[in-house]
Amino acid sequence: MALTINTNLSSLIVQKNLNAATTSLARSIQRMTTGYKINQAKDNAAGWSISTDWKVQLSSLDIASENTSMGLDLLSTAEQNYDLITSHLQRVRDLTEQAANGTYGSTSLVAINSEIVARLDEIDRISANTEFNGIHLMSDTASDIMLQVGILADANSRITLGAELFGAANTQGLFSSTIEDFAKACTTTDTASGQLTVIDEAISNISDRVTAIGSAQNRLESAATALGVQTENLTSSLSTIRDADVAEESSTYIQSQILQQAAATLLATANQAPSIALNLV
């Protein structure tokens, strides 16, 4: 190689390698401090696009999981209150069965009537106050409740809770009668036995609703499990494409650091090379 003054090729070569080592060092530092090997699109354009899409999906999966949990909470609220109503209906049936027996005098029948009225009042109170996040679960205006338990816009991402689960559960809704009229028919020995069938139908109605709620809960629990599996797999895939291998980056960091230091030392030597020409004068 010729000895020149105006062009120091050795210095240019060392500068290029120094810049490369410095860039590699900076990249390793960034990856180790962020934990990601893809920090901007230029690092891996395809990987950046895929990871961005997957992060959106993971966020949507989190919301779907929350929706599923809220759906389970709603159904649990309805079920527990239906259980309360069933216990009151069972007591009303017991009292009606007692009244149907001709061994009770008028005073006893009045007492029975009083408790039946109190039980029916409580049923009406429970029915009127059972709600979840502002949604009345036992009203005449009940409608289907749509649960978004997936991340897509199709039917496979939704579970519908039918309005039949949330029909009116008050005295009027269960017996098509006022509290006073129904209770009166249950204090009277001559009509009490006939009311047993009406009460049994009401209890069966509530039981059917609770059974349907149990089936819906099973579906939601299955959906929650499926969402968990999907989230786990997507998180693993995202980690593979995005997360930095700290051990590998540490090795690259040390290598780049050594190359940078070596290049810096050699650059000083290369920059002095043209001065050798002075010795020829």
C-alpha positions in Angstrom: 0.0 0.0 0.0 1.3 3.4 -1.0 2.3 6.0 1.6 0.0 9.0 1.1 -0.8 12.1 3.0 -4.1 13.3 1.5 -5.8 10.0 1.8 -5.5 7.8 4.9 -7.2 4.6 3.8 -6.2 2.8 7.0 -7.9 5.4 9.1 -11.1 5.2 7.0 -11.2 1.4 7.4 -10.7 1.7 11.2 -13.4 4.4 11.4 -15.9 2.2 9.5 -15.2 -0.7 11.9 -15.4 1.7 14.9 -18.7 3.0 13.8 -20.0 -0.6 13.3 -18.8 -1.7 16.7 -20.3 1.4 18.3 -23.7 0.8 16.6 -23.7 -2.8 17.7 -22.8 -1.8 21.2 -25.6 0.8 21.3 -28.0 -1.8 20.0 -27.1 -4.3 22.6 -27.4 -1.7 25.4 -30.9 -0.8 24.1 -32.0 -4.4 23.9 -30.7 -5.2 27.4 -32.3 -2.1 29.0 -35.7 -2.5 27.3 -35.7 -6.3 27.3 -36.8 -6.3 23.6 -34.9 -7.2 20.5 -37.4 -5.3 18.4 -37.6 -1.7 19.6 -38.6 0.0 16.3 -39.7 -1.1 12.9 -36.2 -0.9 11.4 -35.0 -3.7 13.7 -37.3 -6.2 12.0 -40.1 -4.8 9.9 -42.0 -8.0 9.6 -41.6 -8.8 13.2 -42.6 -5.3 14.3 -45.9 -5.7 12.3 -46.7 -9.1 13.7 -45.8 -8.2 17.3 -48.0 -5.0 17.0 -50.9 -7.1 15.8 -50.4 -9.6 18.6 -50.3 -7.0 21.3 -53.6 -5.7 20.0 -55.0 -9.2 20.2 -53.7 -9.7 23.7 -55.3 -6.5 24.9 -58.6 -7.7 23.3 -58.3 -11.1 25.0 -57.9 -9.3 28.4 -61.1 -7.5 27.8 -62.9 -10.7 26.7 -61.7 -12.4 29.9 -63.1 -9.4 31.9 -66.4 -9.7 30.0 -66.6 -13.4 30.8 -65.9 -12.8 34.4 -68.6 -10.1 34.6 -71.0 -12.5 32.9 -70.3 -15.1 35.5 -70.8 -12.6 38.3 -74.2 -11.5 36.7 -75.4 -15.1 36.6 -74.2 -15.8 40.1 -76.2 -12.8 41.3 -79.3 -14.1 39.6 -78.8 -17.6 40.9 -78.3 -16.6 44.5 -81.4 -14.4 44.5 -83.4 -17.2 42.8 -82.3 -19.5 45.6 -83.7 -17.0 48.1 -87.0 -16.8 46.3 -87.2 -20.6 46.2 -86.7 -20.8 49.9 -89.6 -18.3 50.4 -91.8 -20.2 48.0 -91.0 -23.5 49.8 -92.1 -21.9 53.1 -95.3 -20.5 51.4 -96.0 -24.0 50.2 -95.5 -25.5 53.7 -97.9 -22.9 55.1 -100.5 -23.5 52.4 -100.3 -27.2 53.0 -100.9 -26.5 56.7 -103.9 -24.3 55.8 -105.4 -27.0 53.6 -105.7 -29.2 56.7 -109.0 -28.8 58.5 -107.5 -28.8 62.0 -106.6 -25.1 62.0 -109.0 -22.6 63.4 -109.6 -19.0 62.2 -106.9 -17.6 64.5 -104.3 -20.0 63.2 -105.4 -19.3 59.6 -104.9 -15.6 60.2 -101.4 -16.2 61.5 -100.7 -18.4 58.5 -102.0 -15.7 56.2 -99.8 -13.1 57.9 -96.6 -15.1 57.3 -97.6 -15.9 53.7 -98.1 -12.2 53.0 -94.8 -11.4 54.6 -93.0 -14.0 52.5 -94.7 -12.8 49.2 -93.7 -9.2 50.1 -90.1 -10.3 50.5 -90.3 -12.2 47.1 -91.5 -9.0 45.5 -88.8 -7.0 47.2 -86.0 -9.4 46.1 -87.4 -9.4 42.5 -87.5 -5.6 42.4 -84.0 -5.1 43.8 -82.1 -7.8 42.0 -79.8 -6.0 39.5 -76.3 -6.1 38.2 -74.6 -2.9 37.1 -78.0 -1.3 36.5 -79.5 -4.3 34.7 -82.7 -5.6 36.4 -82.5 -9.4 36.3 -86.1 -10.2 37.4 -88.3 -7.7 35.7 -91.1 -7.7 33.2 -88.9 -5.8 30.7 -86.1 -8.4 30.7 -84.4 -8.9 27.3 -81.5 -11.0 26.0 -78.1 -10.2 27.3 -75.2 -10.5 24.8 -71.8 -11.3 26.2 -68.7 -10.6 24.1 -66.4 -13.4 25.1 -64.1 -13.4 22.1 -62.1 -10.9 20.1 -64.0 -11.2 16.8 -67.2 -9.7 15.5 -68.9 -13.0 14.7 -71.4 -15.2 16.6 -68.6 -17.5 17.8 -67.3 -14.7 20.0 -70.6 -14.1 21.7 -72.8 -16.0 24.2 -76.4 -14.9 24.5 -78.2 -15.2 27.8 -81.9 -15.5 26.9 -84.5 -13.3 28.3 -86.3 -16.3 29.8 -83.6 -16.4 32.5 -84.6 -13.0 33.7 -88.4 -12.9 33.6 -90.5 -11.4 36.3 -90.1 -13.3 39.5 -92.5 -11.3 41.7 -95.9 -12.5 42.9 -97.7 -11.1 39.8 -95.2 -12.7 37.5 -95.2 -16.1 39.2 -98.9 -16.4 40.1 -100.6 -13.8 37.9 -102.2 -12.5 41.0 -101.8 -9.9 43.7 -100.3 -10.7 47.0 -103.6 -10.2 48.8 -105.6 -12.4 46.4 -103.0 -15.2 46.4 -102.5 -15.2 50.1 -106.3 -15.2 50.7 -106.7 -18.3 48.5 -103.9 -19.9 50.6 -105.8 -19.1 54.1 -108.9 -20.6 53.2 -109.1 -24.4 53.9 -111.4 -25.0 50.9 -109.0 -23.4 48.3 -105.6 -23.9 49.9 -105.1 -27.4 48.4 -105.7 -26.1 44.9 -103.0 -23.5 45.4 -100.3 -26.1 46.1 -100.2 -26.9 42.3 -99.8 -23.2 41.5 -97.0 -22.9 44.0 -95.3 -26.0 42.6 -95.5 -24.6 39.1 -93.8 -21.4 40.4 -91.1 -23.4 42.1 -90.6 -25.4 38.9 -90.4 -22.2 36.9 -87.6 -20.8 39.1 -85.9 -24.2 39.1 -85.8 -24.2 35.3 -84.3 -20.8 35.3 -81.6 -21.8 37.7 -80.8 -24.9 35.7 -80.4 -22.8 32.6 -78.2 -20.4 34.5 -76.0 -23.4 35.5 -75.7 -24.4 31.8 -74.8 -20.8 30.9 -72.2 -20.7 33.7 -70.6 -23.8 32.3 -70.3 -22.2 28.9 -68.8 -19.1 30.3 -66.3 -21.1 32.4 -65.3 -23.0 29.2 -64.9 -19.7 27.4 -62.7 -18.4 30.2 -60.5 -21.4 30.0 -60.2 -21.1 26.2 -59.3 -17.4 26.5 -56.7 -18.3 29.0 -55.1 -20.9 26.7 -55.2 -18.5 23.8 -53.6 -15.7 25.9 -50.9 -18.1 27.1 -50.0 -19.3 23.6 -50.1 -15.8 22.1 -47.9 -14.4 24.9 -45.4 -17.2 24.3 -45.3 -16.5 20.6 -45.0 -12.7 21.2 -42.1 -13.3 23.6 -40.3 -15.4 21.0 -40.5 -12.8 18.3 -40.0 -9.7 20.5 -38.1 -10.4 23.7 -34.3 -10.2 23.8 -32.2 -13.1 24.8 -30.2 -11.4 27.5 -27.4 -14.0 27.5 -26.9 -13.6 23.8 -27.1 -9.8 24.0 -24.6 -9.8 26.9 -22.1 -11.7 24.7 -22.7 -9.4 21.8 -22.3 -6.4 24.1 -18.9 -7.6 25.4 -17.7 -8.4 21.8 -18.8 -5.0 20.5 -17.2 -3.3 23.5 -13.8 -5.0 22.8 -14.0 -4.2 19.1 -14.8 -0.6 19.9 -11.9 -0.3 22.2 -9.6 -2.0 19.8 -10.8 0.2 16.9 -10.3 3.4 19.0 -6.8 2.4 19.8 -5.9 1.5 16.2 -7.6 4.6 14.9 -5.1 6.7 16.9 -2.3 4.7 15.2 -3.8 4.9 11.8 -4.2 8.7 12.1 -0.5 9.0 12.7 0.5 6.9 9.7 0.8 9.9 7.3 3.3 11.6 9.6 5.8 8.9 8.7 6.3 10.8 5.4 8.1 13.5 7.4 10.9 11.0 8.0 11.5 10.8 4.3 12.3 14.5 3.9 
